[in-house]
Amino acid sequence: MDFDFAFMLEAFVAALHYLPTTLLLGFLPLLFGSVIGLGIALIRHYKIPILAVFFKWFVTIFKAIPVVLILLVSYLVFSDALDKMADSLALSISFSDIDRRWIAIFALTLYATSGLSEIFRGALASIPKGQTDAAYSVGLTNLQVLRRVMIPQVIPLALPLVNNMLISLIKASSLVSMVSVVDILNGAVIEANVNYRYLEAYVAVSIIYWGVCASIEAVTAGYEKYAHRSRRRQFA
């Protein structure tokens, strides 16, 4: 089998055109999922009645569903419900007006939320109870304990696993062609449809994915070293 390096470069350039879409589909679900997931983790950590049970089932269900199914179900629900809702509210929008990337972001946010809530819940549980007891003993309120004692410790503890979730989202974004979104993988495949040189296209996309994930790992490792040095200076 001959390998066409020139076409691999063409596929690489074609795929690179869609890199902003892939990054958008990685970072936005991570941001939305982190905010919602932290809220769910706090609700379950403090065992708030009814809500804690509800979100326990929410996390259990969405952890077990493959990302591709969340994408497909979200697409079908939006395509069926949006036009009906717009008609009932006399709104001048329809499903065809919606940027499909937002459907992908919605589905990936559901996937990220279930995983991130478990990450943050584990980080909250790892904080020694003596710290919160000491904070309450000096008169801090629940909100102050949360803001001054728990959240500052949760983020560094959860960072390595949040980094893994971001990489998982970047890789999961390769499935968004299911909802008519073109990302770096599908950009390269479209280019390969002309001459059927899919191997070159897949190798080109693999290089881009490797570069993106390696960059994320490097930035996270750099931040962890910086945070570790800062903590050592504080206790010196």
Contacts in CASP RR format, 6 or more apart in sequence:
PFRMAT RR
TARGET T0000
AUTHOR 0000-0000-0000
METHOD contacts of the structure
MODEL  1
MDFDFAFMLEAFVAALHYLPTTLLLGFLPLLFGSVIGLGIALIRHYKIPI
LAVFFKWFVTIFKAIPVVLILLVSYLVFSDALDKMADSLALSISFSDIDR
RWIAIFALTLYATSGLSEIFRGALASIPKGQTDAAYSVGLTNLQVLRRVM
IPQVIPLALPLVNNMLISLIKASSLVSMVSVVDILNGAVIEANVNYRYLE
AYVAVSIIYWGVCASIEAVTAGYEKYAHRSRRRQFA
1 199 0 8 1.000
3 199 0 8 1.000
3 200 0 8 1.000
4 197 0 8 1.000
4 200 0 8 1.000
5 200 0 8 1.000
7 195 0 8 1.000
7 197 0 8 1.000
7 200 0 8 1.000
7 201 0 8 1.000
8 200 0 8 1.000
8 201 0 8 1.000
8 203 0 8 1.000
8 204 0 8 1.000
9 204 0 8 1.000
10 191 0 8 1.000
11 188 0 8 1.000
11 191 0 8 1.000
11 192 0 8 1.000
11 197 0 8 1.000
11 200 0 8 1.000
11 201 0 8 1.000
11 204 0 8 1.000
11 205 0 8 1.000
12 188 0 8 1.000
12 204 0 8 1.000
12 207 0 8 1.000
12 208 0 8 1.000
14 187 0 8 1.000
14 188 0 8 1.000
14 190 0 8 1.000
14 191 0 8 1.000
15 184 0 8 1.000
15 185 0 8 1.000
15 187 0 8 1.000
15 188 0 8 1.000
15 191 0 8 1.000
15 201 0 8 1.000
15 204 0 8 1.000
15 205 0 8 1.000
15 208 0 8 1.000
16 184 0 8 1.000
16 208 0 8 1.000
17 187 0 8 1.000
18 182 0 8 1.000
18 183 0 8 1.000
18 184 0 8 1.000
18 186 0 8 1.000
18 187 0 8 1.000
19 184 0 8 1.000
19 208 0 8 1.000
19 212 0 8 1.000
21 101 0 8 1.000
21 173 0 8 1.000
21 181 0 8 1.000
21 182 0 8 1.000
21 183 0 8 1.000
21 184 0 8 1.000
22 170 0 8 1.000
22 173 0 8 1.000
22 183 0 8 1.000
22 184 0 8 1.000
22 212 0 8 1.000
23 170 0 8 1.000
23 212 0 8 1.000
24 101 0 8 1.000
24 105 0 8 1.000
25 101 0 8 1.000
25 104 0 8 1.000
25 105 0 8 1.000
25 108 0 8 1.000
25 169 0 8 1.000
25 170 0 8 1.000
25 173 0 8 1.000
25 176 0 8 1.000
25 181 0 8 1.000
25 183 0 8 1.000
26 108 0 8 1.000
26 166 0 8 1.000
26 169 0 8 1.000
26 170 0 8 1.000
26 173 0 8 1.000
27 166 0 8 1.000
28 105 0 8 1.000
28 109 0 8 1.000
29 105 0 8 1.000
29 108 0 8 1.000
29 109 0 8 1.000
29 111 0 8 1.000
29 112 0 8 1.000
29 169 0 8 1.000
30 112 0 8 1.000
30 116 0 8 1.000
30 162 0 8 1.000
30 165 0 8 1.000
30 166 0 8 1.000
30 169 0 8 1.000
32 105 0 8 1.000
32 109 0 8 1.000
32 112 0 8 1.000
32 113 0 8 1.000
33 109 0 8 1.000
33 112 0 8 1.000
33 113 0 8 1.000
33 116 0 8 1.000
34 112 0 8 1.000
34 116 0 8 1.000
34 162 0 8 1.000
36 109 0 8 1.000
36 113 0 8 1.000
36 116 0 8 1.000
36 117 0 8 1.000
37 113 0 8 1.000
37 115 0 8 1.000
37 116 0 8 1.000
37 117 0 8 1.000
37 120 0 8 1.000
38 116 0 8 1.000
38 117 0 8 1.000
38 120 0 8 1.000
38 154 0 8 1.000
39 117 0 8 1.000
39 120 0 8 1.000
40 55 0 8 1.000
40 58 0 8 1.000
40 59 0 8 1.000
40 113 0 8 1.000
40 117 0 8 1.000
40 120 0 8 1.000
40 121 0 8 1.000
41 117 0 8 1.000
41 118 0 8 1.000
41 119 0 8 1.000
41 120 0 8 1.000
41 121 0 8 1.000
41 122 0 8 1.000
41 123 0 8 1.000
41 124 0 8 1.000
42 120 0 8 1.000
42 124 0 8 1.000
42 146 0 8 1.000
43 51 0 8 1.000
43 52 0 8 1.000
43 55 0 8 1.000
44 52 0 8 1.000
44 55 0 8 1.000
44 56 0 8 1.000
44 117 0 8 1.000
44 121 0 8 1.000
45 121 0 8 1.000
45 124 0 8 1.000
45 125 0 8 1.000
46 52 0 8 1.000
55 117 0 8 1.000
58 114 0 8 1.000
59 114 0 8 1.000
59 115 0 8 1.000
59 117 0 8 1.000
59 118 0 8 1.000
61 114 0 8 1.000
62 70 0 8 1.000
62 110 0 8 1.000
62 111 0 8 1.000
62 113 0 8 1.000
62 114 0 8 1.000
63 114 0 8 1.000
63 115 0 8 1.000
63 118 0 8 1.000
67 107 0 8 1.000
67 108 0 8 1.000
67 111 0 8 1.000
67 172 0 8 1.000
67 175 0 8 1.000
68 175 0 8 1.000
68 178 0 8 1.000
70 107 0 8 1.000
70 108 0 8 1.000
70 110 0 8 1.000
70 111 0 8 1.000
71 103 0 8 1.000
71 104 0 8 1.000
71 107 0 8 1.000
71 108 0 8 1.000
71 175 0 8 1.000
71 176 0 8 1.000
71 178 0 8 1.000
71 179 0 8 1.000
72 178 0 8 1.000
72 179 0 8 1.000
73 107 0 8 1.000
74 103 0 8 1.000
74 106 0 8 1.000
74 107 0 8 1.000
74 110 0 8 1.000
74 179 0 8 1.000
75 100 0 8 1.000
75 103 0 8 1.000
75 107 0 8 1.000
75 178 0 8 1.000
75 179 0 8 1.000
78 95 0 8 1.000
78 98 0 8 1.000
78 103 0 8 1.000
78 106 0 8 1.000
79 95 0 8 1.000
82 93 0 8 1.000
82 94 0 8 1.000
82 95 0 8 1.000
82 98 0 8 1.000
83 94 0 8 1.000
83 95 0 8 1.000
85 91 0 8 1.000
86 92 0 8 1.000
86 93 0 8 1.000
86 94 0 8 1.000
100 176 0 8 1.000
100 179 0 8 1.000
100 180 0 8 1.000
100 181 0 8 1.000
101 176 0 8 1.000
101 181 0 8 1.000
103 179 0 8 1.000
103 181 0 8 1.000
104 173 0 8 1.000
104 176 0 8 1.000
104 179 0 8 1.000
104 181 0 8 1.000
107 179 0 8 1.000
108 169 0 8 1.000
108 172 0 8 1.000
108 173 0 8 1.000
111 169 0 8 1.000
111 172 0 8 1.000
112 165 0 8 1.000
112 169 0 8 1.000
115 165 0 8 1.000
116 162 0 8 1.000
116 165 0 8 1.000
119 158 0 8 1.000
119 161 0 8 1.000
119 162 0 8 1.000
119 165 0 8 1.000
120 154 0 8 1.000
120 158 0 8 1.000
122 158 0 8 1.000
123 153 0 8 1.000
123 154 0 8 1.000
123 157 0 8 1.000
123 158 0 8 1.000
124 150 0 8 1.000
124 154 0 8 1.000
126 157 0 8 1.000
127 149 0 8 1.000
127 150 0 8 1.000
127 153 0 8 1.000
127 154 0 8 1.000
127 157 0 8 1.000
131 149 0 8 1.000
132 145 0 8 1.000
132 149 0 8 1.000
132 150 0 8 1.000
135 144 0 8 1.000
135 145 0 8 1.000
135 148 0 8 1.000
135 149 0 8 1.000
136 145 0 8 1.000
140 148 0 8 1.000
140 149 0 8 1.000
156 224 0 8 1.000
156 227 0 8 1.000
159 220 0 8 1.000
159 223 0 8 1.000
159 224 0 8 1.000
159 227 0 8 1.000
160 220 0 8 1.000
160 224 0 8 1.000
163 216 0 8 1.000
163 217 0 8 1.000
163 220 0 8 1.000
166 216 0 8 1.000
167 213 0 8 1.000
167 216 0 8 1.000
167 217 0 8 1.000
170 209 0 8 1.000
170 212 0 8 1.000
170 213 0 8 1.000
170 216 0 8 1.000
171 209 0 8 1.000
171 213 0 8 1.000
173 183 0 8 1.000
174 183 0 8 1.000
174 184 0 8 1.000
174 185 0 8 1.000
174 186 0 8 1.000
174 209 0 8 1.000
176 183 0 8 1.000
176 186 0 8 1.000
177 183 0 8 1.000
177 185 0 8 1.000
177 186 0 8 1.000
182 190 0 8 1.000
184 205 0 8 1.000
184 208 0 8 1.000
184 209 0 8 1.000
185 205 0 8 1.000
188 201 0 8 1.000
188 202 0 8 1.000
188 204 0 8 1.000
188 205 0 8 1.000
189 198 0 8 1.000
189 201 0 8 1.000
191 201 0 8 1.000
192 198 0 8 1.000
192 200 0 8 1.000
192 201 0 8 1.000
END
